[in-house]
Amino acid sequence: MRSVLDQYNPAAQIWITEAGYSTWRHDEATQVDRFRQARAASADRLYWYCWQDIPRSVPVQEGLYFDPRHYHLGVTDAAGRPKMLHRHLAGADLDLARRPPASAEPKIVRPKIVRKAKPLLIFGGAGFVGSNLADAVMSDGEDVIVFDNLSRPGVERNLGWLAARHGSRLHAVPGDLRDPAAVEAAVAEAGSVAHLAAQVAVTSSLTDPLDDFIVNAQGTLTILEAIRRLAPETPLVFASTNKVYGALSDLRMQQTPDRHVPADPHIADHGIAEARSLSFCTPYGCSKGTADQYVLDYAHSFGLRAAVLRKSCIYGPRQFGTEDQGWVAHFLIRALRDEPITIYGDGRQVRDILHVRDAVAAYRAVLRNIDSLTGQAFNLGGGSGNAVSLRMVLNEITALTGRAPQVSYACQRLGDQVFFVADSRRLAARAGWHPTIAWRDGLRDLAEWLSVDLGIPAVQPARIKRQITA
């Protein structure tokens, strides 16, 4: 068109009046790529259709046939929550006016692996735990398929980091659990599977319970069905949660100045064991608990080699913590930036925090021993030696930064456990795994990473020293 206009009417402009890409299959990374392509066109103006997804209550076409593509053309969803393209346009991750250097750009390929050993497939592999697991496996010379929809802020940064470190060993697939065809294509190429992808926030599950169920419960069932039909010998480890035990409101507690302690001395010494009855609470607990039980049942009913890890609080480098999820990193980020922190409850809530390097070791140990662990669920946490209250962590952050964080208090959230410490002795006995990193050393490690990698200036840099060797 430009060549024709240059010949007959060079003053005329070319406007692209309706460019767009529908994310009805939840492939937000493709939408970003299509935006880049449209922006590179030699047009004078570009109109993107549209800013916000259309609510399902709004009719957009005549007739009885419903086409979901018409409803998902925005850069935010119908509730106004930003998609990946929105974050990029806001400058959160990269400048769309130019393409990033090739070394920083994740290599997106179809997972056609031509190797002797099939790779580990990590659903949610660009996330916090997933990227650390992928890095550890590729550092040992193995290939990894990272399957991720890149919807969480910061995960593109993790994927770029993996690509820069490991090159062709990384096979990145921008896919979504809600797309069975994409899941099946990835499973067909896998030698083993770690399922870490999820909707991770209790608060989000209360806002949109249906989406929480589709991602966590139905998404897990999609993976299980793909393995059952295409690769029934492929081992699977699933990331469950301590929330499957419910709010634990029946525990009698004693209060000290800085923490809540169970009155039962056995629980106080060892924590909550797997023998504890399940008691799903909140939509998030229900969806993750459903997935947890489906994984165990597929091992029993169909003979899949699958096990479950019910995680307590994991923290460490590459965690982009928010108020809704990843509280240890969230506290540190806020403190380093001298921004206020809101505590929901009295701050005496106790959790056993586990450094991500120890969590990665646990996932790998379960996969190595899958034949003796299949069909079983194991608690995974830092144990009583790493049991801390929110107030204890805030005090240690004060010692690290030399400045007390700005703290305010609000009502306790629905389903929040006053006390949860994972009794991981069963996992230790069956898989030979033990936590190795003390929580104060791990907190220093995370503080250093946040200070250096995210460019957050530490108040007193000399106080933040790396205590953990790579």
Buried (B, 14 or more C-beta within 10 A) or exposed (E): EEEEEEEEEEEEEBEBEEBBBBBBBBBBBBBBBBBBEBBEEEBEEBEBEEEBBBEEEEEEEEEEEEEEEBBBBBBBBBEEBBBBBBBBBEEBBBEBEEEBEEEBBBBBEEBEBEEEEBBBBBBBBBBBBBBBBBBBBBEEEBBBBBBBBBBBBBBBBBBBBBBBEBEEBBBBBBBBBBBBEBBBBBBBBBBBBBBBBBBBBBBBBBEBBEBBBBBBBBBBBBBBBBBBEBBEEBBBBBBBBBBBBBBBEEBEBEEEEBBBBBEEEEBBEBBBBBEBEBBBBBBBBBBBBBBBBBBBBBBEEBEBBBBBBBBBBBBBBBBBBBBEBBBBBBBBBBBBEEEEBEBBBBBBBBBBBBBBBBBBBBBBBBBBBBEEBBBBBBBBBBBBEBBBBBBBBBBBBBEBBEEEBEBEEEEBEEBBBBBBBBBBBBBBEBBEBBBEBBBBEBBBBBBBBBBBEBEBEBBEBEEBEEBBEE
